[in-house]
Amino acid sequence: MTEFWLISAPGEKTCQQTWDKMMVATTRTNNLSTNNKFNIPDLKVGTLDVLVGLSDELAKLDTFVESVVKKVAQYMADVLEDSRDKVQENLLANGVDLVTYVTRFQWDMAKYPIKQSLKNISEIVSKQVSQIDNDLKARASAYNNLKGNLQNLERKNAGSLLTRSLADIVKKEDFVLDSEYLITMLVVVPKINYADWQKTYETLAEMVVPRSTNLLFEDHDSGLFSVTLFRKAIDDFKHKARENKFTVRDFQYNEEEMKADKEEMTRLSTDKKKQFGPLVRWLKVNFSEAFIAWIHIKALRVFVESVLRYGLPVNFQAMLLQPNKKNMKKLREVLYDLYKHLDSSAAIIDASMDIPGLNLSQQEYYPYVYYKIDCNLLDFKV
């Protein structure tokens, strides 16, 4: 399970007592969850008005930052072409896997100084993650263009003889070049019609050079034949060839063009390789930054919500629960029994009724502060 429930409850005589009670309820007799204390430092509280406004702003910021974290992760998967192991290796936070980072969370005092107001800290996160989002768009656009152009060229050099580029198949000596009267044409013939071709090609038009056909290349279904004829017979030959299910390819041997195509492909391939390493490094660093920012937003939300619900002075214990998948419903019931005295109006909601995509506008409400953290950030194409 990569899903965590970040909850908080008011301190009893001490916060340790709150922790101990929760541990007894969820682990002593029934293995409902694996739990860790979630350390939030002494942040500046500010006024009630600011906290109420900030609560809404943080909800929006949480959604935005999560979306950027997922975008960076998904783009990493696209760039590494869905090699699951490699992707997971690179999706780290502060050099450790995501579950380890979340369960051992420590506030980053250097990035998010706690002497600043809560609003300032949220603005630092917002600016930082917006910058990552903008950079990602620019980098992804440049890399995707390059990749798209390369794929188009590769597609040209693959596939059926009816459509693919012939530049890497034919050689100069296959053609009669620089002749005022003669021209060499390339014809795609289905394998089952080889005998018909050999029998009829000289009679498809007047002025076809006898015994001038050669098989240059074969794929699974067809062969590519060359044939030499007089220029004035081209239209007639094409028409008759079509009637006999032979396809004349529109191809002129041009060394300069062919060389330019090959050079373009080499250049794009080299550019892609050059960009790949730095791009993966950038994604790795900025995934870590965005994920760390996201967990700090969760911490801010727990702090703000706990003060709004439980009042001042600040006295609550934040706890991170990793539910046992089979017992999620039971865990909800146990937590409800443990904390229902905090808010009699909070009816229990079945956790399995989670509505995808609506978990923030329809934030589940419980008598304790609750936020979900899901570390499974990728939809892998299996």
N, C-alpha and C positions, 0 to 999 in steps of 0.2 A: 504493500500500500504506500502510495506517495502522497496520500491526502493527510493533512494535519488540521486539527481544530485548535485555534488559538483563542483561549478563553481567559476571563479574569473574574475573580470574586473578591469581595471586600475582605480585608484582614480581620481575623477574629481578634483575640488579645494580641496575637502577633501574626504576621503573614505566614510564618512557618506552620502555624496551626491550620491555616486555610489549606496549605499545601498537603499537610499530613492527612487531613480529613479526606481530601480528594483522592489521594493515593490509596487510602484504605478502601474507599468506595469503588474504585475502578480496577484495583490490582490485587488486593489482599486475597479475596476468595474467588474472584472471577477474572479471567485474563481479558479485560475489555479493551485496554489500550496501553501503549507504552508512553510514559509521560516524562517531560523535562520542564524544569523551571525556565521561564522566558524572561531574561533580564532586561528591564527597561530602566534607564537611569532617571535621576531626579530632573525632570524637564520643567521649564518655566510654565506655570499654569496660565497666567493672564486672566482676563475678565470672562465672566459667564457669557456675555454677548459674543465675544470673539470665539469662545469654544463652540457655541452653537453654530455659528457661521462656518467655522473650520470643519466641523463634523461633516457638513454637506460637501464642502470643497474636497476634503480628503477622500470621500466616497468616490467622487469623480476622478480624482487623481489616481486612486487605487486602480480603477478600471482602465485608465489610460496607460499607466505604467505596466500593468499586466499585459495589455495588448502589445506594447513595444517589446517586452520580454519574449512573448510568444512569436512575434514577427522575426526577431533576431534569431531565435532558436529554429524557426521553420526555414529561414533563409540559409542558416548553417546546414540544415539537412539537404536543402536544394543544391547548395554549392558542393557538398560532399556526396551528392547524388545518392542520398538515403542509405549510406553505409551506417547502419544503426550503431555499431560499436564505436566507430570513429566519431560519430556525432556526440554520443554520450561522453566520450573521453574529453571532448572540447567544451561541453556545457558544464562549466564549473563556476563556483562562486568563491572568490578569494583563494583559488587553488585547491578547493576541496569539493566533493560532490554535494549536490543541493540538499540532500537529506541531512548530511553532516553539518552543513552551514546553518540550516534552520534550527536543528536541535541544539547546536552550540552557539546560538546567536549572541554576539557581543556588539553593542552599539559602537559605531565608528565615530569617535570623538573628533578626529581630524577632518573628516568630510562634512559631518553634520554637528557643528559645535553646540553643546547643550546650553551654553550661555545665551544663545540666540533665542528669540521668541519662537513659539511653535509655528506661527505663520511664516516666519523667515525660513525655518528649516523646510517647510513644505514647498516654499518657492525655490529653494536651492535644488530640491529633488525635481521639481517641475521643469526648471530650466535645463538641468543636466540631461533629463530623459528626453525632452523635446529636441535637444541637440543631437542625441543619439538617433532619434527617429528621423530627423532631417538628413543626417549623414548617411544613414542606412538607405534612404530613398535614392540619394545621389549615387552611392557606390553600387547599389543593386542595379540601377538603371544602366550605368556604364558597363558593368560586367555582363548583364543580360543581353545588351546590344551586341557585344563582342561574341558571346556564346551563340546568339541567334544567327549572326552573320556566318559564323563558322559552321553551324549546323546546316544552314542553307547550302553552303558550298559542299559540305560532306554529302548532303542529300542528292545534290547534282551528280556526285561521283558514285552514287550507289543506285540500286533499284533496277528497273527493267531497261532493257536495251532500247525500248521505245521512247524513254524519257531521259535517261541518264546522260551525263556529259560523256562524250567519246574521246575527249582530249588525251586521256591517259591510256587509251586502248590502241589508237592508230599511230602509225609511224610515217615519216616523210616518204619512205620508199613505197608505201601503199598507194600513192597518188601519182597521176600524171599532172605535173604542175607547169605553169607558165606556157600553156599551149593555147594558141588562138582558137583552135577548132575542137580539141578534145577536152573532156572533163571526166573525172572519176567521181562516181556517186556511191553512197553507202546505203545499203538496203537491209532492213531487218526481216528475216524469214523465219516463221515458226519451224521448229525442228521437224514436225510431221510433214512439212512441205518442201524439205530440202530437194527431193527428187524432182518435184515439179519445177522448182527454180532452175535446176541444172538443165532441164529439158527445154524450158521456155524463155529464159532471160534474153537469149540472142534475138528472139522474135517479138519481144514486147514493143519494140519500135524499130524503125529503119535506122541504120547507122549505129548499131551496137557493135563494139569491137568483139569479134569472135574469140572465144576462150579467154576472155579478160576477167572472169570472176574469180575471186579468192575468198575463202572463209578466214576472217581476221580474228574473230572472237566469238565465244559461246557463253550464254548463261543457262539457267535451268530450262528455259522454255524456247529460246530462239538463238539464231546465229546472226552475226553481222557480216554481210558479204560486200565486197567492193565490185564495181563493174564500170568499165570505161565505154563512153559513147561520144558521139558528136554533140556539141553544145545545142545545135538547132533541134535535136530530138528530145531535149529534156522534158518538155511539157507532155509530149505524147507518151514518153516512157513512164513518167509519174502516174499518168492517168491509167495506163494499162496495168502497171504494177499494182495499183490500188484495187483494180477489178480482180486481180489474182491473189488478193490477201497478202501482198508484199508491201512493206512500209518503207518508203524512201525517207531517210533522215535528211533534214535540211542542215548540211554541214559543209563548211569550207575550211580547208586546211590553212591555218594562219598561225605560223610559229610564234609571232610576237604576242598574239592574244593568249595562246595556250601557255606561254611562258609567264605572262602577267597573272593569269588565273592561279598557276602553281605558286607563284611568289606571294600572291594575296593569301592563299591558304596557309603557306608556311608562316607568313607574318602574323595572321590571326591566331594560329596555333601557338606561336611563340608568345604573343601578347597575353593569351589566356593563361599560359603556364606562368608567365611573369607576375600576373595579377593575382593568381590563385593563392600563393603563400601569404602575401600581405593581407589579402582579403580575409582569409581564415583567421589570421592573427587578430585583425581588427574585430571580427565577429566574436572571437573568444574573449577578448578584453572587454568589449562593450556589452556582451551578454552578462558577464560577471558584474559589471557596473550597474546595469539595469536591474538585475535580479537582487543585488544588495540593496539598491534604492527601493525596490518593491517591498522587501521585508522590513525596511525601516518605516515605510508608509504604514504597513500593518501594525508596527509597534506604536507609531503615532496615533493610529486610530484606536487601538486598545487603551492608550493613555487618556485620550480625549473622552472617549465614551465612558471609561471607568470613572473619571472625575465627574462627568455629567450625571451619571447614574448613582454613584455611591457617595458623592459629595466630598467636601474638604474637611480636615486636611487629607492630602493624598495618602490613601491607605488601602492598597489592593495587591493581590498576587496574580501576576500573569502566568499562565501555564499553557504548555504546548502538548496536546494529546495526539498521538498517532493511533487512530482507532484500529482495532482488529476488524477486518472486513466483515466477518460473519456476525459480529456483535454490535454493529453500529446502532441499530434500533434500541437494543438493550442499554447501550452506553448513554443514549439520549435520555432514556427513562431514569437511569441512575442519577445523571446530572440534574435532571428536573427535580427529582426527590430531594437531592442535596441542596438545591438553591431556590426552590419554589417560594420560600419565605421572603425572597428578595423582591418579588414582584408578582402579586397574585393575579394580575391581569394577563400574564404571559402564558397562553395556552401552549401545550406541547405540540410541536409540528413534526410530522414524520420526516426524518432525514432522507428517506428514500424517495420523497416527493420533490426532490431538487429539480427545478425547471431549468434546463440548459439555457444559457444565455440571459437568464432573467435573475440570476442570483444576487445582483446588486440592486436593481430597481425593486425586486421583491425580496429584499434581505430577510432571511429567516430571523424571527425574533424569539429570544429565549430570556428567562429571568436573569441569566448571567450574560456578560459581554461575550460575543462570539464572532469570530471571522474564520473563514476557511482559507487554507493555503494548499494549493494543489501543485506539487512539483512535477507532475507529468505534463510537460508543456508541448509535446509533439503528437501530431496525428501521423503516425508512420504509414506509408503506403505498403501494405504487406505484399 
